[in-house]
């Protein structure tokens, strides 16, 4: 057996080296276990905090009105044509029921979409439809977009109609055209989601259903009013 000497020439106890060799791995294991415990504790605390925040935000948005504001600000009648021109001919110019009376229209509806809240709003693609006597004349759509908090944006829907035979809907409605009045319905379903710190909440919607009364002679909007539970401000 070889003898080990210390630096001062004295013999080193044979068990000293083995003692130090066993102490090293045990200390490392303890430190590793302690670090893992701290990591697990931090993860648990983080999950609890996130869950509490989601809980608070959920009840906050349920109790508060988080809807954006939709307002039909302007109706631009670029072209409104009735063929034959019954408005100019008066009541004597009314065509028989078998005749065709065509309605052509180019119109732009400008909405203001306002987000007065402290959260972002993510809008989905929105479609708008214009109807005459319950029959769809034309549609328009806009792509979805993200609206920052406390911002507003103008959104235009442009609808073009070419030679729609209004007699195929309801002949008595032709009297409105003779009296320089054309009644159109506007329907839409605007959908959005609230987004807070990257967390997107379930979608909601705002139905739009309003009546537009247009004048072919003046090529302008006479008035607008909501219908049913729809919005049209």
Buried (B, 14 or more C-beta within 10 A) or exposed (E): EEEEEEEEEEEEEEEEEEEEEEEEEEEEEEEEEEEEEEEEEEEEEEEEEEEEEEEEBEEEBEEEEBBBBBBBEEBBBEEBBBEBEBBEEEEEEBBEEEEEBBBBBBBBBBBBBBBEBEBBBBBBEBBBBBBBBEEEBBBBEBEEBEBEEEEEBEBEBBBBBEEBEBBEBEBEBBEBBBEBBBBBBBBBBBBBBBBBEEEEBEEBEBEBBBBBBBBBEEEEBBEBEBBEEBBBE
